[in-house]
Amino acid sequence: MILVTGGLGFIGSHASVSLLNAGYDVLIVDDLSNSSIDVLDRIEAIAGRRPLFEQMSLLDETRLADIFQRHHPSAVMHFAAFKAVAESIQTPLAYYNNNIGGTLALLSRMQIAGVRSFVFSSSATVYGSPATLPIKENFPRSATNPYGRSKLIVEDILTDLVASDPSWRIANLRYFNPVGAHESGLLGEQPRGTPNNLMPYLLQVAAGQRARLDVFGSDYPTKDGSCVRDFIHVVDLAEGHVAAIRYLKEHVGMTSFNLGVGRGISVLELCEAFERSTGQSLPRQVAGRRAGDVAECWADADKASAELGWQATRGVEVMCQDAWRWQCYLDRREDSRETSGEPAK
Ligand SMILES: NC(=O)c1ccc[n+]([C@@H]2O[C@H](COP(=O)([O-])OP(=O)(O)OC[C@H]3O[C@@H](n4cnc5c(N)ncnc54)[C@H](O)[C@@H]3O)[C@@H](O)[C@H]2O)c1
């Protein structure tokens, strides 16, 4: 049984499907602070099996203890966190409390219960503004905002934990830019309010819900002046987690892995790929640079390939088509709610 925290969120829901497909039993813990309960039905619809589910915050230590006592998980995948950079600057205490406090509660409970296998959702944001590309796992780390710092601090806590007790098995996964959706169109990213990330915003523009996409910056020293990122399909990312769980069976200690495609795509290239692969037009305009954006960021993904036996396989067209299928599902659902007078979730 794998305990998946934040398993109803964007990445956790896809990882839960991949785990179920690989034959694992899954117990999801989520407080629904950034997800909705019907994701559980859709995970079941895709995987053909329903994960166990507990609605609770990781900060509720009494319930967490009870979960470990009742279910005896063999490993934990820890997705639950707040993730909006701008919001983290406004409310740093909430971010440190949830992202660090939640992780500490979880690790402490694992220690008491004798559960030692842990997969952590870190981020390429810990590399700050890299001096050279592609980014390797041993590059220097830094943070420019509370969200990024919460990831850095947890990485340091994990390093200290392994130093104190080498029987821990920790895979520290640094994600690059997850986009796309499950090919069924039933799971994807569903931001509340105005999306912070490029793909959900782009989808709402293509769906006619927003007038146009602002492309932040046209004068970066990149191939076309827009920022370059390592966009990775969320299902590839999810499969990387299953590979990490298998890896931990054979390896003690803590190992960090970049989960990216290993190739940079510019924001303008992504827009063109979206139009080409979906046939939808994407009104866009060039806007000024956004504070805090680095010009280029992509992974050296060789370590994950060599040691996890995992590589991203889905290309940018598939990322766009799957994401668009998800947006169409959301729109159809919204339409049927409006017709039936049901409130939106
Ligand atoms: N999406 C990205 O671009 C990205 C990139 C790098 C790293 N990450 C990390 O990956 C993880 C998952 O990201 P995501 O995009 O799926 O985010 P998400 O917000 O969609 O999912 C997080 C889930 O955790 C839940 N949650 C939050 N705090 C909780 C708590 N205290 N107790 C229980 N549940 C809680 C939320 O309700 C949500 O369902 C996060 O740790 C995030 O920082 C995400």
PDBQT file of the ligand as one rigid body, heavy atoms in Angstrom, charges set to zero:
ROOT
HETATM    1  N1  LIG A 401       2.706  21.647 -10.881  1.00  0.00    +0.000 N 
HETATM    2  C1  LIG A 401       3.970  22.047 -11.004  1.00  0.00    +0.000 C 
HETATM    3  O1  LIG A 401       4.300  22.788 -11.929  1.00  0.00    +0.000 OA
HETATM    4  C2  LIG A 401       5.021  21.590 -10.014  1.00  0.00    +0.000 A 
HETATM    5  C3  LIG A 401       6.375  21.760 -10.330  1.00  0.00    +0.000 A 
HETATM    6  C4  LIG A 401       7.334  21.341  -9.408  1.00  0.00    +0.000 A 
HETATM    7  C5  LIG A 401       6.951  20.778  -8.198  1.00  0.00    +0.000 A 
HETATM    8  N2  LIG A 401       5.630  20.641  -7.916  1.00  0.00    +0.000 N 
HETATM    9  C6  LIG A 401       5.239  20.049  -6.621  1.00  0.00    +0.000 C 
HETATM   10  O2  LIG A 401       4.483  18.868  -6.866  1.00  0.00    +0.000 OA
HETATM   11  C7  LIG A 401       3.512  18.687  -5.848  1.00  0.00    +0.000 C 
HETATM   12  C8  LIG A 401       2.150  18.499  -6.493  1.00  0.00    +0.000 C 
HETATM   13  O3  LIG A 401       1.861  19.631  -7.311  1.00  0.00    +0.000 OA
HETATM   14  P1  LIG A 401       0.481  19.770  -8.076  1.00  0.00    +0.000 P 
HETATM   15  O4  LIG A 401       0.736  20.619  -9.258  1.00  0.00    +0.000 OA
HETATM   16  O5  LIG A 401      -0.142  18.441  -8.236  1.00  0.00    +0.000 OA
HETATM   17  O6  LIG A 401      -0.325  20.628  -7.003  1.00  0.00    +0.000 OA
HETATM   18  P2  LIG A 401      -1.876  20.556  -6.622  1.00  0.00    +0.000 P 
HETATM   19  O7  LIG A 401      -2.189  21.779  -5.835  1.00  0.00    +0.000 OA
HETATM   20  O8  LIG A 401      -2.701  20.253  -7.816  1.00  0.00    +0.000 OA
HETATM   21  O9  LIG A 401      -1.911  19.271  -5.669  1.00  0.00    +0.000 OA
HETATM   22  C9  LIG A 401      -1.571  19.328  -4.303  1.00  0.00    +0.000 C 
HETATM   23  C10 LIG A 401      -2.660  18.588  -3.536  1.00  0.00    +0.000 C 
HETATM   24  O10 LIG A 401      -2.298  18.587  -2.144  1.00  0.00    +0.000 OA
HETATM   25  C11 LIG A 401      -3.441  18.910  -1.362  1.00  0.00    +0.000 C 
HETATM   26  N3  LIG A 401      -2.927  19.491  -0.118  1.00  0.00    +0.000 N 
HETATM   27  C12 LIG A 401      -2.256  20.659   0.039  1.00  0.00    +0.000 A 
HETATM   28  N4  LIG A 401      -1.906  20.813   1.332  1.00  0.00    +0.000 NA
HETATM   29  C13 LIG A 401      -2.346  19.715   2.016  1.00  0.00    +0.000 A 
HETATM   30  C14 LIG A 401      -2.285  19.274   3.356  1.00  0.00    +0.000 A 
HETATM   31  N5  LIG A 401      -1.698  20.002   4.311  1.00  0.00    +0.000 N 
HETATM   32  N6  LIG A 401      -2.844  18.084   3.693  1.00  0.00    +0.000 NA
HETATM   33  C15 LIG A 401      -3.449  17.325   2.741  1.00  0.00    +0.000 A 
HETATM   34  N7  LIG A 401      -3.540  17.679   1.453  1.00  0.00    +0.000 NA
HETATM   35  C16 LIG A 401      -2.993  18.870   1.077  1.00  0.00    +0.000 A 
HETATM   36  C17 LIG A 401      -4.287  19.834  -2.247  1.00  0.00    +0.000 C 
HETATM   37  O11 LIG A 401      -5.662  19.808  -1.921  1.00  0.00    +0.000 OA
HETATM   38  C18 LIG A 401      -4.033  19.254  -3.644  1.00  0.00    +0.000 C 
HETATM   39  O12 LIG A 401      -4.988  18.260  -3.971  1.00  0.00    +0.000 OA
HETATM   40  C19 LIG A 401       3.612  19.906  -4.943  1.00  0.00    +0.000 C 
HETATM   41  O13 LIG A 401       4.438  19.559  -3.843  1.00  0.00    +0.000 OA
HETATM   42  C20 LIG A 401       4.309  20.933  -5.819  1.00  0.00    +0.000 C 
HETATM   43  O14 LIG A 401       5.029  21.863  -5.055  1.00  0.00    +0.000 OA
HETATM   44  C21 LIG A 401       4.656  21.020  -8.798  1.00  0.00    +0.000 A 
ENDROOT
TORSDOF 0
